[in-house]
Amino acid sequence: MTATPLTKTPEWQALRGHHAEIAPLHLRELFAQDPRRGETMVAEAGDLYLDYSKNRLTGETVRLLCALAERAGLRERIEAMFTGQRINVTEDRPVLHVALRAPQETTILVDGRDVVSDVHAVLDQMADFSRQVRSGRWLGYTGKRIRNVVNIGIGGSDLGPAMVCKALKGAADQARTVRYVSNVDGADLRDATLDLDPAETLFVVCSKTFTTLETLTNARAAREWLVNALRDRWVPPSLPAGQTPVERHFVAVSTNAQAVAEFGIAPANMFPFWDWVGGRYSVGSAIGLSVMLAIGPYRFGELLEGFHTMDEHFRATPLDQNLPVLLGLIGVWYRDFFDAQTQAILPYSQRLARFPAYLQQLEMESNGKSVDLEGNPVEVQTSPIVWGEPGTNGQHAFYQLLHQGTTLVPCDFIGFCRPLSHLAGQHDLLMANFFAQTEALAFGHAHELPYRNLPGNVPTNTILATALTPGVLGQLIALYEHKVFTQGVIWGINSFDQWGVEFGKILAQRIAGELDAKAEPALDHDSSTNALIRRYRSVR
């Protein structure tokens, strides 16, 4: 990193001057000046095609943004990540989610140990267990086949696998139910298990430390539900002698073997991962076990191959043709020069309904930072607020604001050329809306009645893929992972810690003890929190 503050660099100053020239221009003018920009302002990687022509920029903008990336040392930082350097400086860790999808012949060393071989050993363990469950060779405590899987986690241990499992529902075993529990609100667990037979249900408890308050609270409640239901049921003699209901119906994804054993889960049923994997980047690790149980090891392998395809593209492709880099730089352009505060993610696929929520965590937890790598206050705006909805649902909800509101909202439209269902005519209608919206947002519609006039000039990226397959989904997730990395490098922040989350957890544990106290505890919070706690205690 250069010692010169980002905003004082010649590259930043050049972009500032360039913005003054571009900002007054309408997309109609930019297309009139360069009628072929829809054919030239594109980039491809794997099965993804990016059209960024409907953005308020020119080829010169891209050149200047790439120069800013060079100044920030983006190429060097990419290589540092891929080679296992400790770029998570506040926790002194490597950042190696790319190792989770590296081919077996790859070598990535961390403290002299090849972590890729460790990754593939866990993948083999996951595959063996998944085949046992899916084939019916793994039986529950009463001898029944496992037909239901309930993943218990929170944050990255929930959002990633839940999103992927929904997205790849068409590739899943339709005879198996897979559900996700994350909220410590007891209604979440109750609703997930209400219609399930405990004798046919497997719980996957995901917690790196096996101390996460919400996850362990839900796991203990699930254990009580299961043990109470199976206590008096007949156990067939064919099962291994001495095994408990918990050993047959609970597995763990964790690094804390002692805590897992104390919970009652057999050591052989713990699937490890590593501290160089951040939760929001972990769906390709054992955190994705529930996904593998749903779609099988082969399709899970396709998902990992899709990740790796985008990893290689990100590492090797020139910046001006690099999909994650382009998305990241365009995001910087709007956030820091146009002061755009939000980013809409608009997938035209119902199966990607959870993708905007997944990206909320990926982007806002990674880049929602206000100090740089040196601990100094940042001089620029960092992560935008990320939100969105799938398909035409959003058109009948918030697109009115996109078209005629007063807030600038850059949008990413994600669509697929091939349908997931046999209703091909409906897919054509869906995609007609997809193309129409980006055109309408860009160019608007002049009308003599002011309330019917659409000003246009709303920037959009269009990401068009072949079909929502496991491989394509892997490419799409990695695209946004590396976009986030690119922006973090530009802003000079650490995208891989989340200290803002930790303090709230500490306070919650303290307050939980005060709520549960038999006698009125001495409260020393602020007057608002004290009064709220007292009121809660009096009426609960």
Buried (B, 14 or more C-beta within 10 A) or exposed (E): BEEEBBEEBEBBEBBEEBBEEBEEBBBEEBBEEBEEBBEEBBBEBBBBBBBBBBBBBBEEBBEBBBBBBEBBBBBEBBEBBBBBBBBBEEBEBBBBBBBBBBEEEBEBEBEEEEBBEBBBEBBEBBBEBBBEBBEEEBBBBBBBBBBBBBBBBBBBBBBBBBBBBBBBBEBBBEEBBBBBBBBBEEEBBEEBBEEBEBBBBBBBBBBBEBEBBBBBBBBEBBBEBBBEBBEEBEBEEEBEEEEBBBBBBBBBBBBBBEBBBEBBBBEEBBBBBBBBBBBBBBBBBBBBBBBBBBBBBEBBBBBBBBBBBBBBBBBEBEBBBBBBBBBBBBBBBBBBBBEBEBBBBBBBBBBBBBBBBBBBBBBBBBBBBEBBBEEEEBBBBBBBBBBBBBBBEBBEEBBEEBBBEEEBBBBBBBBBEEBBEEEEEEBEEBBEBBBEBBEBBBBBEEEEEEEEEBEBBBBBBBBBBBBBBBBBBBBBBBBBBBBBBBBBBBBBBBBBBBEEEEEEEEEEEEBEEBEEEEEEBEBEBEEEBBEEBEEEBEEE
